[in-house]
Amino acid sequence: MSAGDNVEIKLIHEDSPFVNEINKLADENSKTLSFLPHPFYRKCAKKPGIFVALIDESLAGYLIWSMNSKTRYIRIWQLCIHPKYRGQKIARKLNSRLINHTNQEARGIRFECRADYGIDEMWINLGYSPISEKPAKTEGCTLKVWSMDFIASSYPSIFSSDYNSLKCAIDAYTLHQLASEGSERTIQWLRSELQICVTDAIFVEIDQVYSDQPETRKYLRNLVSSNFSKSLSNPDDFQSNYEEIKNKLKTNEVNLSDIDISHIARCFSSDICYFLTSKKNLLDLSNFLYSQTKVRVISYEEAIDLKNDNPDELTYQPTRLENADLQILNLENSDLDKIVEKIYSIYLDRNRQTLLATLKEYLLSSTNFEFKVLTYENKPCVFYVSTFENNNIEVPFIRLTSDLSLSSTLFNFVINRLVENGISSKCFFVKISDSGLGDLEKSALENQYFTKSRDTDIWLKTCYRETLSSQAIVQHLNQISQACPEYKNTSQFISSYLGSQNVLYGMDIERILWPLKIEDCDIPSFIIPIKPEYAKELFDGNLAKETLFGVQRSDLFLSLDRVYYKSPMGHGGLKKEPARILWYVSQSGDRGHSNLSSIRACSQVDKVLIDSPEEAYRKFQHLGYYNLEQVKRCASNNKVMAIKFSHTELLDHPVSLQEINQCLESNAPLQSPRKISQAEFITLYRLGFGLKIS
């Protein structure tokens, strides 16, 4: 009997003594392992845990992994077997345990491995396939991307996007500290894995803080210039933001050095959402600085957490649009040259004259194109050309015209309006065919469930609001694919997986087809009661208009992310995502609202988190409305439930309590979340949109 026959596979966490042994084994095998800083091991051990192989209580090997909560793909970071135990199929046992542990919750596994390590045959024997290659961090070497799909490999790109990445600035003090404690591999990790960049503030800091250390100045300048890209900001915006931040700090009696203020102002003035530092005074002020600037100050360990999970979570920040002056206006012909100049300043690889000629072709075309521009505080930010043709909203051109740090949020605003118009106009699709889109725009389209045609630059989003059986959806997809051949591949994929009782598959398909609902997939559905004062802040624009002054809330554009906090007690079975929500807006002491005690909206649940109020607030602060004290008031035993939801639809016809009771055949009060059946959800949804009840 070999030692491998006695192997025991365990999932360990951060308090296990094996974490230190894993660090040691990794260091001993560093030549054939991707570099991970030591804090990374403990973070992974904390969540989701590290799989270890034990033989007679000795460490024989380990597997470090994580799951992206958005794409739900597993990533293998390291798989290492002790030299003493190699050749005994321990890698296969660790891999099998990972698959069995995750295949009901994940879409598949992705990881990268250097081609020159000579272990391709092992990965193939474990069931992985090499799907692509890219340059490795080491010059002249190649990384192979390996994949194992738990579902079809042709799955639409929105669930395996390469567009999202962490964009984070760093100060010289922290960079010097990390470089001193680590090695060249640490710098490579910062650059390639955490996407660290710099701003002009770091050069000022190097000059001032290390003024009496010429060798350190030279070293740091060379380190920054040769390893990190620089993010630019408009000088006027920077100066204005610098003064504004300085005044806010003074008003709140908060002391920060000028160089620290400069770092935050540079981030605020560009598209950088995170600032990495080891300075305790800045980290202690993280919540305050975020509330003032929407720049999140994070530690090295927190940056590792973000890389493990959702690096682009701060690219959408609706709170920054509160009370903003947002308008979508017709572009005057005389302003076309100015718009082209602004577009050219951002998309420098485009020819200015070709760009202008293309737009003038649309202007002179017999097709009735509309030229629109989104303005933010009277500044043009997004420009697009659209028309209604063949029962589609077609957008042949859409570009940013400003490099504001709010660019992603504003672009989402425009895409959302186009989709809403498509739904209200009963279109087949919103069809975007601009071949010059950047990663930011592509990421925004994926976030709103557009799918890209396999062989073209066309992005498509269906706009059909209905509830249909799987069989009826197949017929519907066949019909619209005939009208739009670019959707054929996506249609065929969806059709092949309709009827699956796997909730993850069903919710994915429903997201792609949103706002259409699948009648015969048992996706968990809940009615959640909410007070009108919370509803109007989180999603209900109609209630917001009924407030004393009838203010139009520019940040309340729907179909994007929000978060609702409640006590984890009385959760009604809502413990994890995915799920659907019907929002029941209860009565209030405020008599100024109509249609209360009714279901007024429907949403998708993207994340359910139970944690301390401080941690939940820190994770979802960018989604707005609640302050920390309000979150704490929702807690029980220092735990709060955060429900992150998206793609909210306001019902055309609020469903009254009487209609709800008839549907549920119950008069029980709706005081806490209540799970409802698939049939009950479909009936209530159809009532809310005036769809025929069979």
N, C-alpha and C positions, 0 to 999 in steps of 0.2 A: 504494500500500500504506500503510495507517495504522500508526501506532506500535503500536497494540494487537495487530497481527499478529506483532510481534516480541517479545511479552511472554514472560518466563520466570518460572514459578512455582516457588519454592523453600521448603522448610521450614527455617527458621533456628533457632539455639539461642543461649544466653546469651552466648557468646563472639563473636557476630557484631557487626560495627560498625554494622549496620543497626538494632540495638536503639535506639541513641541517636537515629537519624534518625526512627524510629517515634515516640519520645517527642516530638520536635519537631513532626512532622506532626500528631500528636494534639492538641498544645497549640494549633496554628494553626487547628484545626477543632473546638475545644472546644464551640462553640455548638450543634453538631449531633451530638455524640458523648456517650455516657454517660461520666460521670467515672470514671477509674481512676487511683489513685495511681501514681507512677512505679515503686515497687518491684514493683507488680503486673506490669508489662510484662516485667521481667527474670525474674520467677518463671514466667510463662507461656512465656517463651522457653526456660527450662531444661527445663520439662516442661509440656505436650507439644510445645512448639515453636510458632513463629508462621509462618504462611504469608505470604510477601512476593511481590509482583509486581515484576519488574525489567525495565526497558527500557534497553538499553545500559549495564547495571550501575548504573542510577539507580533509586531507590525510586519506583515508580509507585503503590503501594498495599499494604495489608496486611490480614490477617484474624487476630484474636486469638480463641482458642477454648479450651475445656477440656472434659473428659469426667468426669462424676461416676461414680466406680468402683462405686457401689452401684446407682444407677438406670440407668447406662450411657446416659444422654442427653447429647448434645453441647450446650454453650451457646456461642453466639456473643456475645462481649463487645463487640467493635468490628469493623466493616468500613469501611475508609476508603480513598478513592482521591484521589490528589493532583489538585488542580484542573486542572493542566496536561493530565492524561490522562483526564479524565472523558468519558463518551460513547463509549468505545472497547471496551465489554464486558469490561473488566478485572475488575469485580465478579463477573460470571458465571464467569470463569475461576478466580478464587480460590474461589468457592463450589463449583464443580465439583470442584476439587482436594480440598477438605474432604470432600465427599461420598464421593469415590472412596477417600480415605484411611481413612475411618471406617465405611463402611456394613456391613462384615463384623463389626465389633466393637460397634457402638452400636445402640440401638433407634430413634434419631431425633435431631432437632435442635430445641431450644427456645431462644427468646430474646425480649427485650422491646425495644420501640422506641417513642419518643414519637410520638403520632398527629400532632402539629402539625409534625413535621419534613418532612412532605409527600413521603415516599418510599415510601408504601404500594405504589404501582404497581411499583416496583423489586422489592420483596420478592415480590409476586405473580408477576412475570415470572421470578424465580429459583426458583419452585416452592413457596413457603411459603404457609400459610393462617393468617389471624387467628382464633384459637380463643377468646380471651377478652380482657377489658379490666380495668384496675384503676387507681386513682389514682397519678399520678406523684409523684416527690419534690417537684417544683415545684408549688405550689398552683395549682389550676385546670386543670392539664394531665392528660392521660390516657396511660397506657401500653397499647399493644396487645401481647398475647402471640402470637408467631408460631410456627408449628410445621411441621415436615416429618417424617413418620413413615416409617422404613424398613420398619416392619411395621404391622399394622392399627392405625388410630387408636382403635379401641375396646378397646385393650389394657387389662387390669385396672389399677386405680389404684396398686397396690403398686409399680409400676415408674416412676411419675411423681408421686410424693407431694409435696404442698405442706406436709406437717406438720412436716418436719424443718428445724431451723434451728440455727445456731450461737448459743449463749447464753454471753456472755463479759462479765466485769466488767473495769473499767479503773481505774488509779490516777490521781490528780490530776496528778502529775508528768508522766506519759506523755501524758495528754490535753492538758495545757498545751503540751508539746513538739510534738505533732502539729498542734494548732491554730495554733501560731506558725509552723511550717514550711509549713503548707498553706493552706487557705482554707475558706470556708463549705461548699464542695463536699466537702472532706475530712471535715467533721463529718457531712454528710449520708451519706457513704459508711460511716462508722463506725456510724451509727444504722441505716441501712436495709439495707446489704449484710452487715455483720458482726454485726448485732443486738446491738451493745454496750449494756449496761445498767450500772447503778451500784448500790452498796450504801451504807449509812450511813457506812461507813468513809471514803468519799471526802470527805464534808463535814467530818469530823474532820481529815483530812489538809489540806484547804484552810485550815482555821482555824489549824492548828498550823504548817505549813510556810511559809505565806505570812502569818504574823502581822504582819510589818512592811511588808507590801505591800497596803494597803487596796484599791487599784484592781484589782490582780490577783485578790484574794479576791472582790471584787464581780463581776468578769468571769467567773471560773470558776464561781461559784455560779449565775450566770444561765445560763452555757453548759450546765451539768449539768441544771438544773431545766427548761430550755426544750427540751432535745434528747433526754434519755435517761430511760427508765423506771427506776424503782427496784425492786429485788428485796428482799423482806422476809425476815427470818429470826426465828425464835423467840428472844427475849432470853435465856432460860435455856440453850437449846442453844448460842447464840453464846458466852455466858460460859464454859460448860463446855468447849467446843471451843477457845476462846482459851487457857484455862489448860492444857489437854492439849497443844496445839501448843507452847506456851511451854516446858513441862516437857520435851517431846521434844527441842526445840532445845537446851535446856540440857544434857540428858543426852548429846547428841551433839556438844557444844561448838560449836554453830553460833550465830552472832550475827545477829540480825535486829532491826530497830527495832520498837517496839510498834505503830506504824501499819501496817507491812508484815504483822505477825502478824495484826492486826485484819482487814486485807483478805482474807487467806487463810481466817481463821476465819469471816468473813461468807459467803464463797463455800461453804465446807464445810457451813455451817449452813443453806444454802438449796439450790436446784436448779441452781446455777451450776457447770459443770464446768471452765471455763477462766478464767484471769486474765491479762489482757494488760498487759505492762509493758515499759519500755525500760531498767529498772534492771538492770545487769549482775549485781549480787550475787544478785538473785532468779532471774534466768535461769540462772545457774550452779548454783543449788540446785534446778532444776526437777525432776530425777529424785528427789531426796531428798524434796522437799515432796510430790510425787505419791505416793511410797511411804507417806507418813505420813497424807495427807489425801485422796488421790484427786482433788485439784484440780491441773490441768495449768497450769503457768505458761508462757506463750508470748510470743514477740515479735510485732511487727506483721507481719513477713514470714511467720511461721508461721501467723498468723491468716488471711492471704491464702491460704496453701496449703490450710487447712482449708475455707475458703469455696469453693475450686476443687473440693474433693473430697467429703469426707464430714463435714459439720458436726455430725452427731448421734452420732459414733462413741463418745463417752464417756458417753452416756446409759445404756448397759448396762455395769455394772461388777461382774461376778461376784466379783472379789477382795474387795469390801467385804462379802460375805456369808460369808467364811471363818470357820468356827467360831461363826457367829451362831446364836442361838436363834430358829428359824423354826418356826411351827406354824400349821396350818389347823384352826380349831376351830369347833364349832357355836355359833351365837350364841344366848344365852339371851333369852327374850322380854323380860325385865326390862331388858335392855341396849339395846333398840331405840331408845329416846329418846336415849341417849347417842351412839349411832352416827349418828343423824340430825343431831345437833348438830355432830358432827365433819365430816360430809359438807357441811353447810350452810356451815361456816366456810371451806371450800375452793371450793365452787361457789356463790358468793354470789348468782348470778342466779336461783337456784332458790327457790321458796317453801317455807319450812320445814314448814308445815302440810300442804301438798299432798304433799310428800315423805313425811312420816310416814303420811298416809292411803294413799298408793300402796303403801308397804311393808306396811301392815296388811291391805290387800286381798290381797296374796300370802299373808300369814300365815293369813287366814281362808278362803282359796280351797280348793275341794275337790281341786285339784291338789296333789300332794305336793311342795311346794317345800322346798328346803333353804336355810337361812340360814347362811352361812359367813363367817368373818373370818380373814384372815391376820394373825398377830401377829409382830412383829419386836422382840426383846428385851422381850417382854410388852406391847408397845404396838400397838394395832390400827392396821393400815396399809391394808388392802384389804378391802372388804366386798362380797359378791355373793350373789345369789339364783339358784338353779338347780334344774332338774328334768330327769328323763329322760322324754321324751314323743315318740311317733311315731318311735322309733329314732334320736332326736337328743338331745344334751345342750343344753337351751335355757337361756339366761341372759338374763332380761328386765331385770336390774339389776346393774350392777357399778360401783363407785366407789372412789376413794381416800378414806381417812379420815385421812390424815396428809400433811403437806407436806414430809416428809423429802427430802433430796437424793437418797435412794435410791429415790424413788417409781417411776421408770421400771423399774428393775431388779426391784423387788418386784411390780409389776403384771405384768411379763413372767413372773415365777415362777408367778403364779396362772394366767395364760393357758396357760402350758406344761402345768401340771397338768391343766387342763380338757381340753386336746388329748390328753394321754397317757391320760386316763380314757376319752375318746371312742374312741381307737384300741383300747385293751384291751377296751372294751365292744362293739366292732364296730359303732359308730354310723355313720350316714351323715354327720352333720355335728355340729360344735359351732356353735351358732347364738346370736349375741349381738344382742339387739334393743333395747338401751338407747339412747334417742334423746338422752341428755344427756352423751355422752362428750366429753371435751376432746381437744385436739390430742395430748397426751402418750399418752392411751389409744389413740387412732386410730393413732398411729405404732407403738405396741407391737403392735397387731393386724396391721398391715401387715408388720412384721418377722417375724411368725410365719405369714405367707402367708394371712391371712384376706382375702377379697374382699368388697367392699361391694356390695350389691344396688343396681342403678342407680336405682330409683325409691323406695327405702325406706331406713330407718336400720338395716337388718339386715346384720350381718357374718357370713360363713360360712366355715368351714374343713372340708374333707373329712377323713375319718378312716379311709380304706380302705387297709389294708396288703396289697398284692398286686403281682404283675408281670403286665402285660397288653400285648397288641399294640395298635397305634393303633386298629384296627377294634374290638377288644373294649372299649377305653376309651370310644369313642363310644357303644357300646351301654350301658355302665355309666353314662355321663353322662346319657343319655336316661332311664334308669331312675330315677336319683336326682333329676333335674329334675322328673319327674312327681310325686315325693313332696314336693319342695320347689321350688315355682315361682319363688321369689326367686333361684334359682341358674341360671335358664334362660339369661340373657344371657351369663354367664360360660361356661356349658356350650357354648353355640353358638360362642363365640369359640374356645375350646380345640379343639373338634371341627374347626373350619375350618383350624387350623394343625397338627393332628396329621398325622404322615407327612412333615413337612418335615425335610430332612436338615441344616438349619442348626442347629449345636450350641447356639447362644445361644437360639433359639426353644425347642428341645427341653428345655434345662435350665430355662428359665423355666416351661414347662408342668409339668415334673416338680416344681418348687418349689411351684407352686400346688396340685398334687394330692398333695403329700407326705403320707404315706409311700409312695404308689403309685409304681411304677417303670415306665417305658416300655421295652418289649422291643425295639422296632425303630427306635430313634433312637440313632445311634452316638455317644453321649456318652462322652468319654474316661474310662476307668476304670482304677484303679490299686490294687495291693496295697502298702501301706506297712508295713514292719516297725517296731515300737516296743517299747521295753523296758517291762516291767510297772510299774516305778516311775514312768515318765512316764504310762503309760496310766491308772493309778489316780488321778493328779492331774488329768489333762486331761478324761477322760470316763467312766472305768469305775468306777461306784459299787460294783459287786460286788467288784472287786479291793480297793477302798478299805476295804470292810467286813472283808476278810480280813487287814487289818493287825493289829498286836499288840493294839491296844485296841478294834478294831472300831468306830471312830468314824464316825457318820453325817455325811457332808460336806454341809452345807446349800448350798454353792455349786456342787455338782455336779449341779444340775438340767440335764437334757439339752436338746437341740434348739436351744441358743443358741451364741453365738460362743466359740471358743477359738483358740489359735494354737500351732503346733508348729514348732520350729526344727530345722534339720539343715544339714549341709554342702551347698553347691550342687553338689558333685561327686557323680556317681552318681545323678542325678535321675530316671533311668529314663524320660525323656520328659515328666515333669510340669514344664512351663515356665510355664504360664499357666492361669488359670481360664476357664471353669467345668470342673469334673470331679467324678467320684465317687471316694471312697476306701473301701476295705475295710482295716480295721486288723488287722494280724497281730501279736499280742502274743507276743514271743519268750520263750525260756527265760531264767532269771535265776539268779544264785547264791543268791538268797533262795528257799528251798524252801517258804515259807509260803503260796504261791499255787497254786490249782488251775486246770486247763484252760488251761495255757500252750501255746506252740507251736500257736496256733490263731487263726483270725479271730474277733474278738469284737465288732466294731462296724462300722457303716457311716456315712459322713458325706458332706456336700457341700463342695466346695472353693469358697470365695468370693473368695479373693485369694492369688496367689503373688507374693512380693516377694523380690528378691535385692538386698541392700544391705549397708552396713557394719553390724556388730553394734549400734553405738550408735543408728543411725537406725532400724533394724528394731525394736529394743527400745523406743525412744521412741514409735514409731507404735502398737505393740501392747501396751505395758506394762499397759494397763487390763484386758487379757484374762487376766492372771494367771499364776501359778505360777513361771515362769522369772524369775530375777534377771539382771542384766546380765552377771555373771561366767559364769553358765551359758550364756547366749547366745553369749558370746565363745568358749567352749570348743567350740561347734558350728561355728565359722567355719573357712573355708579361705581363705588369702590375703586375710584381712581382709574376707571376704564371707560372709554367711550367708543361707540360704533360709528365709523365714518362710511357712508354709502356714496361712492363716486358714481355719478350717472351721466348719461349723455343722450344725444339724439332724441330730445324731448319734443313731443308734438302736443300742442294745445288743441283740445277737442273742439270741434265746431259747435257741439251741443252738449254742455255739461250734463252728466248723468246723475239724476237726483237720487237722494237716499231711498225714496220709495222704489225707484226702478232698480237700485242696487239690491234692496231687500227681496224684491220679486225674483231677481236673477239668482241670488244666492239661496233663496228659500229660507231666509233667516232674518230675524229682527235684532240680532245681537249687535250691540253698539260697536262702532269702528273706532276703538281707542288705541289700538296697537296694530302693527303689521299683521295682515291676515293672508295666508296662502290660499289661492283659489285654483280651481281646475283649469285646464286648457280651454274647455268649452265655455266656462264662465268668463274667462278673459276675452275670448273671441266675441261673445255676445255683448259684453260691456264696451269693448272697443268699437264694434259696429254701431251700437247705439250712439256713441260719442261722435261719430262721423256721419250719421244719417245713412248708413249703409243698410240695405235690406236684410231683415232678420228672417232666416228660413224657418 
